[in-house]
Amino acid sequence: MSKLSYEDKVNLYNDKIKGMSIKSLGPKYGIKYHSVQYLIRLIDKHGFNILRTTKNKSYSSFEKERIINRVLLNNESVMSVSIEEGLSSDGMLCNWVKKYKENGYNIVERKRGRPTMPKVTKKKVNETDREKIKRLEAENLYLKAELEYSKKLRAVVQARKKINNRRKSKCCK
């Protein structure tokens, strides 16, 4: 729906109120039937103020998870949840759910900007044995912490999968 300006969206809604069919509105404004239907339902629910966004709204991981859980756990439809939450399109929620399932039922924030280069510790040419031992101990401590973190993360992911599998098996019986 980003193709349409604010005025186009208002005109589209007014044309619908005047009695034009949704099927004829799509070609007139150059968007799909589904998008016209979503836009009309969104304006019906929230009014024209929902269209006055100057920049894209960002959602925290807690908000995303709450919204996704409404679809997955409460078995609400993607369309109705998108409209109630005032999302710009229901495709946004579909993408969130898809990524959520792909990442093992974890919300992963999309990183923006240029990726950082990994920190590489360089060996000094004139390094003494004491400095070398100290550097290796620090590196060893870092690697142990990284290993513990990955173990805990794996355990949490497996626990979530187990819970979701139980829920699915209860629903199917």
Helices and strands as residue ranges (DSSP letters): H 6-18, H 22-29, H 33-46, G 48-51, H 61-72, H 78-85, H 90-102, H 129-172
